């Protein structure tokens, strides 16, 4: 099973970085969990967010956020629309589901005509 987070939205913030105090480098990224197996693909409702400074290349964890960053984060969180939750079966799953159904249909036809 392959699980990964797909970038859904990136937002550049005009707040000062708590590490290097640069005003140009903060970037907030929202990601959504995607699962892929040999049998199905699924987009879950699990959301991840990361705040990174592109100037000093550090990840800014919520403990280091200022009140301004927290306010902008809350606004962006409300404005963020995740992709719809999906669950799709792949061809292999449909094939494995159809074999028992076909066997039951064939057995029923054989029993009815004998």
Secondary structure, DSSP 4 states (H G I P E B T S, - for coil): -EEEEEEEEEEE--SPPTTT--SS-EEEEEEEEEEE-SSEEEEEEEEEEEEEETTT--B--GGG--HHHHHHHHHHHHH--PPPPEEEE-HHHHHHHHHHHHHHHHHHHHHHH-
